Amino acid sequence: MPGRTDTLEVGQRLKLVIKATENDGRFDLLPTFLDPPWRIAVADTTDAGAFADALRDADAFVSMRWRAPMPAAPQLKLLQLPGAGLDDVDFGLVPPAAAVCNCFEHQIGIAEFVLCAMLERAIDMRSLDANLRRGNWTGSYLCGPLHGELYGRTVGIVGYGRIGREVARRAQAFGMRLRVVSRTARSNDDLAGSVEPLSALPSLLGASDFVVVTLPLAEGTAGLLDTAALRCMKPTAWLINVSRGGIVDEQALFEALRLRRIGGAVIDVWYRYPPPGRPSGPPATLPFHELDNIVMTPHASAWTDGLLPRRNRAMADNLNRLARGAPLLNVVRAPRPHAASARVA
């Protein structure tokens, strides 16, 4: 009902606001983990007046987005992102007294998704199943051909944060060779041995059987994998993007696939997204769905049955820290010192 603001009582002293559009079950466990000082207000953001009323006395706001126009939030102490991405936050508009913190816990599901994608390409179990259902033993020890293995293959990981490290850990367990580039190079990584600078990207692309994109979308990474970069890849290599669509140039990727300059792609992050509440529509301006060397998934790699319990607990931990005056976790922008009342780690 437009203009309605529901309040779920957890306590009386501190107020947390979440959007009605996100009150779809993803935060159901949050009250379970919150300490008594908190109460949760669910605000209808389609009604400007109701949203302004909700934020006017909010101590914390859970949202992935802070973009103009936003109501004033003079008491806001914490903008808690329920995910990791920062590309939809205008930090200049966030009240100066508020800390901005993000949240992870998605790296486990995404890393498993990446390994699933690589295993499917190596083994192609779906084709084996489809053939045998027709009585066709192609791919068996009786008549071949041989399918592949991950063992000994090279996976190139572009970006080496939490997701990249989880991919590396699982790939290492399969006996794969690791190549890693990152905006922060180092020579003594416990998994990869060395983490090369982004300038080594062409070399990584040329050496890899699978290229996994886990970089955040930021200045200097948008369009990083363009036509020139994709031409460095082996013609048999597969690109797996689980980060942000904009890191891989859309036109360049489409042409590389259409002309079979690369083996294929598994794409979970896209160039166009539907509006909230209406999950339908094409994910790109180009007809990727017409290509037979791409696997298209709807930004689903992290959306597992384990994600929400972990994230609700992590967000509640940060909110409880705020209430206690304890250092906050995963701070991406601290409050201005003269405006901050909470200590920030």
VOZA-428071 format. One record per residue (C-alpha): residue in three letters; x negated, y negated, z. Coordinates in pm, whole numbers, plus 50000, padded with zeros to 5 digits. Layout:
<sites>
ALAXYZ ...
</sites>
This chain:
<sites>
MET500005000050000 PRO498354967149891 GLY497194945750179 ARG497294974050430 THR494344979850663 ASP494425012550858 THR492445015351180 LEU491175048651306 GLU490335044351673 VAL486905056351784 GLY486295028652035 GLN486924991852077 ARG483674972552088 LEU482104975251742 LYS483854975851405 LEU482844995951100 VAL484574989250768 ILE484815014050481 LYS486665009850153 ALA490075025650099 THR488815038549763 GLU486135058249948 ASN488485070950218 ASP488915102950019 GLY487365127650259 ARG483705118550218 PHE483635100850557 ASP485985124050745 LEU483205136750971 LEU481905102151061 PRO484145097251369 THR482945130951498 PHE479365118551517 LEU479985082451626 ASP479625071651987 PRO482635055352159 PRO481745018452096 TRP482795021751732 ARG486145018651561 ILE486635023851187 ALA488745000950970 VAL489695013150622 ALA490164982350403 ASP491994978350073 THR489454960249855 THR492034953749583 ASP493724928349813 ALA491314899249855 GLY493004886650171 ALA493044920450341 PHE489434926850249 ALA488364892750379 ASP490204899150707 ALA488504932950743 LEU484984919250689 ARG485444887750895 ASP484674905251224 ALA482884936051089 ASP479674946751258 ALA478854972250988 PHE480024980450637 VAL479505013350455 SER479275008950079 MET476945014649786 ARG477914980649645 TRP477434944649751 ARG478004922649450 ALA479804889849394 PRO482494882049474 MET482274893449836 PRO484114878650135 ALA482184862250413 ALA480914886350677 PRO479484863550947 GLN479124890851211 LEU477674917650987 LYS474634934651138 LEU474294964550905 LEU475094972650543 GLN474825010550549 LEU474545025750203 PRO475975061150192 GLY473415070149926 ALA469905061749817 GLY470365039249513 LEU469835001749548 ASP470754990949196 ASP474234978649291 VAL473164956649583 ASP472494919549537 PHE470224914349836 GLY470504876649804 LEU474204878849883 VAL473944901750185 PRO474274881150507 PRO470794873050636 ALA471484886850983 ALA472314921250840 ALA469894949650787 VAL470354970550473 CYS469725007850516 ASN470155036050270 CYS470775073150324 PHE469335104550172 GLU470145141350234 HIS470875145949862 GLN467425158649773 ILE468225194749866 GLY471165198549628 ILE469435179549348 ALA466285200549374 GLU468345232449358 PHE470185218449055 VAL466865211948881 LEU465635247148949 CYS468965260948824 ALA468565240748504 MET465025253348446 LEU465955289548523 GLU468915287948286 ARG466675275248007 ALA464065302048072 ILE466455331648108 ASP469665320647929 MET471825343848135 ARG475015329947981 SER473995342247636 LEU473005376347770 ASP476415379247936 ALA478305367447627 ASN476465391947404 LEU477015422247626 ARG480725414447658 ARG480825420547282 GLY478785452647315 ASN475655435147190 TRP472485445347379 THR470335417347234 GLY467835406047493 SER467535439947661 TYR464465462247686 LEU466075482947410 CYS465805457347135 GLY464565423647268 PRO463845395247225 LEU462065386547546 HIS463355358747766 GLY461125334447949 GLU459815329448301 LEU459175298748508 TYR455935313848638 GLY452965296148483 ARG455075269248314 THR454305232748377 VAL456875209648531 GLY456175172548507 ILE457835152348781 VAL458305115348705 GLY458735098949045 TYR457665114549370 GLY460005104349646 ARG462195127849845 ILE463785143949540 GLY460515147749354 ARG458865164549651 GLU461755188849699 VAL461565198149330 ALA457805202749361 ARG458185224849668 ARG460635248149493 ALA458735248349165 GLN455555257649348 ALA457385287149506 PHE458135299649152 GLY454465297849058 MET454855267748830 ARG452095242748757 LEU452785207448880 ARG452055174048718 VAL453285143348902 VAL453275106148825 SER454495079349061 ARG454345042149119 THR452165051249420 ALA449215072849316 ARG447165093649560 SER444595121349540 ASN445395143449838 ASP449005154749809 ASP449675187649987 LEU451915200949707 ALA450755185949379 GLY447115181149466 SER447065146649310 VAL449765121449226 GLU448815102148914 PRO449815066248835 LEU452615058748589 SER449965050448331 ALA449355088148308 LEU452935094048190 PRO452015101547824 SER449575128347936 LEU452145143748171 LEU454775143947896 GLY452445161247655 ALA451505188447903 SER454925196648049 ASP457415223847958 PHE460015206348173 VAL460095169148250 VAL462145159948558 VAL463045123348610 THR463465113748977 LEU462335077248974 PRO464665050449113 LEU466035025248866 ALA464114993348938 GLU462074966648770 GLY459504984748559 THR461395017748533 ALA464385007848319 GLY463895022947973 LEU460615038548082 LEU461245069447871 ASP461715052747534 THR461115065047180 ALA457335063647216 ALA457415082647544 LEU459765109747416 ARG457515114847112 CYS454795125447359 MET456835155447473 LYS456365190347335 PRO458955199647071 THR459975228647298 ALA460135208747622 TRP463315200547809 LEU464075167747981 ILE466065168648308 ASN467355135248437 VAL468815135048789 SER467925099048879 ARG469615071148680 GLY470645070748317 GLY468955037548245 ILE465465051548304 VAL465795070747976 ASP466645049047677 GLU470045060647547 GLN469365056347176 ALA465915071547203 LEU467235102147386 PHE470075107347141 GLU467735105746841 ALA465155128547003 LEU467865154447058 ARG469605149746725 LEU466365152946530 ARG465135180846763 ARG461955162846849 ILE462335178747194 GLY463795212247291 GLY466755197547475 ALA467975179447782 VAL469975184648099 ILE471525151248188 ASP473385145348514 VAL473215107148524 TRP474735084948257 TYR475085051948078 ARG478795045948136 TYR480865054248443 PRO484635053048490 PRO486175028748740 PRO486875041249094 GLY489955062949117 ARG490055070748744 PRO487415097348680 SER487755101148305 GLY486095087647994 PRO482945092747789 PRO479645089847977 ALA477775072147697 THR478295050447393 LEU476725076947170 PRO478275111347095 PHE476015133347307 HIS478885158247333 GLU478435166746965 LEU474895179547021 ASP474185216047097 ASN470845210647273 ILE472095191347573 VAL473755202347896 MET475995174548028 THR477055173248394 PRO479065145048561 HIS476595131848821 ALA477235163349021 SER473765175549115 ALA473855162049472 TRP477575167949534 THR477285199849737 ASP479165214350032 GLY476175206150254 LEU475725169850151 LEU478605152850331 PRO477995168150675 ARG474325158250656 ARG475075123050533 ASN477855116550783 ARG475545126851064 ALA472695105450929 MET474885074550887 ALA476415079251232 ASP472945082051379 ASN472045048251232 LEU475285032051349 ASN474775045851699 ARG471225032451693 LEU472594998151603 ALA475034999851894 ARG472215009152135 GLY469804983251999 ALA467445011051887 PRO465275009051573 LEU467235016051254 LEU466235042651003 ASN465675039650626 VAL465585001650632 VAL465224987250282 ARG465764951350392 ALA465334939450747 PRO467384910750886 ARG465704876950909 PRO463884875551243 HIS465744845051375 ALA469104860551279 ALA468554896351391 SER469714909951721 ALA468854946351648 ARG465314959751644 VAL464434975551311 ALA461885002951240 
</sites>
